[in-house]
């Protein structure tokens, strides 16, 4: 069963990214670039993502238990987010500083930070052992790291990314045994801070008012796309909403393009793919040989499925509009590479679990070597 789940997760990642490459190549034609620009760029990221997944899944995740590696990872996440805000290095688009310009390629660190927080918390909480219930070790230190990351994301500003990172971290802390009351208090504090930031931001308040009054332009155009597509769709590449009507059609709102071109059948298949990914990831987490593996598999799965669900909820006007990509489907190298990296970590946990089942004694010796 475990071997089947590992293979299923691998095939799902490949199939979803391949389908996303096809959709992006059609959706991107309306963006004023050449007819093959987005296909070639996304194809390059697709190939790089496969390589990253193949490499990461071969790394024993218990390597991150080492204190030097653990805290270096935390420092690297903070450093990357600081670079985004550094003049001359960070790139601003529509008033948001979310990218690092590397020649023709823009890197969005938040996508890797989401995965990085999962790796950090899974290793940190496992190392604590019985001290996880202590306030300073089990709660204060990880919350300080989370606070630094979330604070830098708010400064960009990236409220959608902040919400995802905080939500994932809260789940990781809860699953790691920190305690329900502490996690509830953290959630309440986060809600108050985010609420205050939204209430004091004129643009965000205007957007929320438009959401409430049904005046959000993107949501309206997205609804038209789904209505045009119906059950079977109008045909691949034949939809009209991506022709300058639906903003961000190749990134945040690519799910609406799928709905118009290929209909409810395709959007339902996308939902099913994420459900199967969730089930496969949960099965791997359940069979993990240790706490770190369980948390890492759980967090890696939620990075993909929680953000996927949030994106589809935004596109179908269930959630307010946020700048969240749809993993494997939206255009963007950072999101695609981070998604394949999360799958690589998930497969890595499954690989170690299979090795532990075959030779428990050897697995125990390898675990001790990483402490």
C-alpha positions in Angstrom: 0.0 0.0 0.0 2.8 2.4 0.9 4.7 1.7 -2.3 1.5 2.3 -4.3 0.9 5.7 -2.5 4.5 6.9 -3.3 4.1 6.0 -6.9 0.6 7.6 -7.1 1.9 10.9 -5.6 4.8 10.9 -8.1 2.5 10.3 -11.1 0.0 12.8 -9.9 2.7 15.5 -9.6 3.9 14.8 -13.1 0.5 14.6 -14.7 -0.7 17.8 -13.0 2.3 19.8 -14.0 2.1 18.5 -17.6 -1.5 19.5 -17.8 -0.7 22.8 -16.3 2.0 23.3 -18.9 -0.6 22.8 -21.7 -3.1 25.2 -20.1 -0.5 27.9 -19.5 0.7 27.8 -23.1 -2.8 28.7 -24.2 -3.7 31.1 -21.4 -0.4 33.0 -21.9 -0.9 33.8 -25.5 -3.0 36.9 -24.6 -0.2 38.4 -22.6 1.6 40.1 -25.5 4.4 37.6 -25.7 5.3 35.2 -28.6 3.1 32.2 -29.1 5.6 29.8 -27.5 7.1 32.1 -24.8 5.1 30.7 -21.9 5.3 27.1 -23.1 9.1 27.4 -23.3 9.5 29.2 -19.9 7.2 26.9 -18.0 8.7 23.9 -19.8 12.1 24.9 -18.5 10.8 25.2 -15.0 9.0 21.8 -15.4 12.2 20.1 -16.3 14.1 21.8 -13.4 11.3 20.8 -11.1 11.6 17.1 -12.1 15.3 17.3 -11.4 14.7 19.0 -8.0 12.2 16.3 -7.1 14.5 13.5 -8.1 17.4 14.9 -6.0 15.4 15.9 -2.9 13.6 12.5 -2.7 17.1 10.9 -2.4 18.1 13.0 0.6 17.4 11.5 4.0 15.1 14.0 5.6 16.7 13.3 9.0 19.7 15.4 7.8 17.7 18.5 8.8 17.7 17.3 12.5 21.3 18.6 12.9 21.1 21.9 14.8 23.5 23.6 12.4 21.4 22.7 9.4 18.2 23.5 11.2 19.1 27.0 12.2 20.9 27.7 8.9 17.6 26.9 7.2 15.7 29.4 9.4 18.4 32.1 8.7 18.2 31.4 5.0 14.4 32.0 4.9 14.7 35.3 6.7 17.7 36.4 4.6 15.8 35.6 1.3 12.8 37.7 2.5 15.1 40.5 3.4 16.6 40.5 -0.1 13.1 41.0 -1.5 12.9 44.3 0.4 16.5 45.4 -0.5 16.6 48.2 -3.2 18.4 47.1 -6.3 17.8 43.4 -5.6 14.1 43.1 -4.9 11.6 43.8 -7.7 8.3 45.7 -7.2 5.2 44.9 -9.3 2.0 46.8 -8.7 3.2 48.1 -5.4 4.3 44.7 -4.0 7.9 43.7 -3.3 7.7 39.9 -3.7 10.4 39.1 -6.2 14.2 38.9 -6.5 15.3 39.8 -10.0 17.9 37.4 -11.5 18.3 38.6 -15.0 15.3 37.5 -17.1 14.0 35.3 -14.2 12.1 36.6 -11.2 12.3 34.4 -8.0 9.5 34.6 -5.5 11.0 33.5 -2.1 7.7 33.1 -0.3 6.9 29.9 -2.4 10.1 28.3 -1.0 9.6 29.7 2.5 6.3 27.8 2.7 8.2 24.5 2.1 11.1 25.7 4.3 8.9 26.3 7.3 7.5 22.8 7.0 11.1 21.3 6.9 12.2 23.5 9.8 9.2 22.8 12.1 9.2 19.1 11.4 12.8 18.7 12.4 12.7 21.2 15.3 9.6 19.7 16.9 11.0 16.2 16.6 14.3 17.1 18.2 12.5 18.6 21.2 11.1 15.2 22.2 9.4 15.4 25.6 10.3 19.2 25.9 7.7 20.1 23.2 5.2 21.0 25.9 7.6 23.6 27.5 6.6 27.1 26.7 10.1 28.5 25.7 11.4 25.5 23.7 8.1 24.2 22.3 6.3 27.4 21.6 8.3 30.6 22.0 11.3 29.8 19.7 9.3 28.5 16.8 6.8 31.3 17.1 9.8 33.8 17.0 10.9 32.3 13.7 7.3 32.4 12.4 6.9 36.0 13.5 10.1 37.0 11.7 8.9 35.3 8.5 5.4 36.6 8.7 6.5 40.1 9.5 8.7 40.3 6.5 5.9 38.9 4.3 3.5 41.6 5.6 6.1 44.3 4.7 6.1 43.2 1.0 3.0 43.2 1.4 1.8 39.7 0.8 -1.2 38.9 3.0 -2.1 35.8 1.1 1.3 34.3 1.6 1.3 35.4 5.2 -2.0 33.6 5.8 -0.8 30.4 4.2 2.5 30.3 6.1 0.8 31.0 9.4 -2.0 28.5 8.7 0.6 25.8 7.8 2.8 26.6 10.8 -0.1 26.5 13.2 -1.2 23.1 11.9 2.4 21.8 12.2 2.6 23.0 15.8 -0.7 21.4 16.7 0.3 18.1 15.1 3.7 18.3 16.7 2.2 18.3 20.2 2.6 21.9 21.2 -1.0 22.0 22.6 -4.4 23.1 21.4 -4.7 26.1 23.8 -1.3 27.5 22.7 -2.2 27.1 19.0 -5.6 28.6 19.6 -4.0 31.6 21.3 -1.6 31.9 18.4 -4.4 31.8 15.9 -6.4 34.5 17.8 -3.3 36.7 17.9 -2.7 36.2 14.2 -6.3 37.0 13.4 -6.2 40.2 15.4 -2.9 41.3 13.7 -4.2 40.5 10.2 -7.5 42.2 10.9 -5.8 45.3 12.1 -3.5 45.4 9.0 -6.5 45.0 6.7 -8.5 47.7 8.5 -5.7 50.2 8.2 -5.0 49.5 4.5 -7.2 51.5 2.2 -6.7 49.3 -0.9 -7.4 46.1 1.1 -10.6 47.6 2.6 -11.8 48.7 -0.8 -11.2 45.2 -2.1 -13.1 43.6 0.7 -16.0 46.1 0.3 -16.1 45.2 -3.4 -16.2 41.5 -2.5 -19.1 42.1 -0.1 -21.0 44.1 -2.7 -20.3 41.7 -5.6 -18.3 44.3 -7.5 -15.0 42.5 -7.8 -14.0 42.6 -11.4 -11.9 39.4 -11.3 -14.6 37.4 -9.6 -17.2 38.6 -12.1 -15.0 37.6 -15.1 -14.1 34.3 -13.5 -17.8 33.5 -13.0 -18.4 34.3 -16.7 -15.7 31.9 -17.6 -17.2 29.1 -15.7 -20.7 29.9 -17.0 -19.4 29.9 -20.6 -17.6 26.6 -20.1 -20.5 24.7 -18.6 -20.0 21.0 -18.3 -17.9 20.2 -21.4 -16.2 23.5 -22.1 -15.9 25.5 -25.3 -12.8 23.7 -26.4 -9.1 23.9 -25.6 -7.8 27.4 -26.4 -11.2 28.6 -27.5 -12.3 30.5 -24.4 -12.7 34.2 -24.7 -12.3 35.4 -21.1 -8.5 35.0 -21.3 -8.4 37.4 -24.2 -7.9 40.5 -22.0 -11.1 40.1 -20.0 -9.8 38.0 -17.1 -6.7 39.5 -15.4 -3.9 37.1 -14.2 -5.5 34.3 -16.3 -2.2 32.4 -16.7 -1.3 32.7 -13.0 -3.8 33.2 -10.1 -6.9 32.6 -12.2 -5.7 29.7 -14.4 -8.5 27.5 -12.8 -11.1 29.7 -14.5 -9.4 29.2 -17.9 -9.6 25.4 -17.3 -13.3 25.8 -16.5 -14.1 27.8 -19.6 -12.0 25.8 -22.1 -12.7 22.3 -20.8 -15.7 22.7 -18.5 -16.8 21.1 -15.3 -15.3 17.7 -16.3 -11.8 19.2 -16.2 -12.2 21.3 -13.1 -13.7 18.3 -11.3 -10.7 16.3 -12.4 -8.4 18.9 -10.9 -10.3 18.8 -7.6 -10.0 15.0 -7.7 -6.3 15.1 -8.3 -5.8 17.2 -5.2 -8.0 14.9 -3.2 -5.9 11.9 -4.3 -2.7 13.8 -3.5 -4.1 14.5 0.0 -5.0 10.9 0.5 -1.6 9.7 -0.7 0.2 12.2 1.4 -1.8 11.3 4.5 -1.1 7.6 3.9 2.6 8.3 3.7 2.5 10.4 6.9 0.6 7.7 8.7 3.3 5.1 7.8 6.3 7.4 8.5 8.9 5.7 10.7 9.3 8.7 13.1 7.7 12.0 14.2 9.8 14.1 11.9 8.8 12.0 8.9 5.1 12.2 9.9 5.2 16.0 10.3 7.2 16.5 7.1 4.9 14.3 5.0 1.8 16.0 6.6 3.2 19.5 6.0 4.4 18.9 2.5 1.0 17.6 1.6 -0.8 20.5 3.1 1.5 23.0 1.3 0.1 21.7 -1.9 -3.5 20.9 -1.0 -4.3 23.8 1.3 -3.0 26.3 -1.2 -4.7 24.5 -4.0 -8.0 24.6 -2.2 -7.5 28.3 -1.3 -6.8 29.2 -4.9 -9.8 27.4 -6.2 -12.0 28.9 -3.5 -10.8 32.4 -4.5 -11.4 31.8 -8.2 -14.9 30.5 -7.5 -15.5 33.6 -5.3 -15.7 31.6 -2.0 -12.7 33.5 -0.6 -11.7 37.1 -1.2 -9.2 37.7 -4.0 -5.6 37.0 -3.0 -2.4 36.5 -4.9 -2.2 32.7 -4.5 -1.0 30.5 -7.3 -2.5 27.1 -8.1 0.3 24.5 -7.4 1.4 22.7 -10.6 -1.0 24.7 -12.8 -0.2 28.4 -12.5 2.5 29.9 -14.5 5.7 30.7 -12.5 8.9 29.0 -11.9 9.0 29.6 -8.1 5.7 28.0 -7.5 6.4 25.0 -9.8 9.8 24.4 -8.3 8.5 24.7 -4.7 5.7 22.3 -5.6 8.0 19.7 -7.0 10.3 20.1 -4.0 7.4 19.4 -1.6 6.6 16.3 -3.6 10.2 15.3 -3.4 10.2 15.6 0.4 7.0 13.5 0.5 8.5 10.8 -1.7 11.6 10.9 0.5 9.6 10.2 3.6 7.9 7.3 1.8 11.3 5.9 0.7 12.7 6.0 4.2 9.5 4.3 5.5 9.9 1.5 3.0 13.5 1.1 3.9 12.5 1.0 7.6 10.0 -1.8 6.9 12.6 -3.8 5.1 15.4 -3.3 7.6 14.3 -1.7 10.9 17.7 -2.2 12.6 19.7 -0.4 9.9 17.1 2.4 9.9 17.6 2.9 13.6 21.4 3.2 13.3 21.0 5.8 10.5 18.6 7.8 12.7 21.1 7.9 15.6 23.8 9.1 13.2 21.8 12.3 12.5 21.4 13.3 16.2 
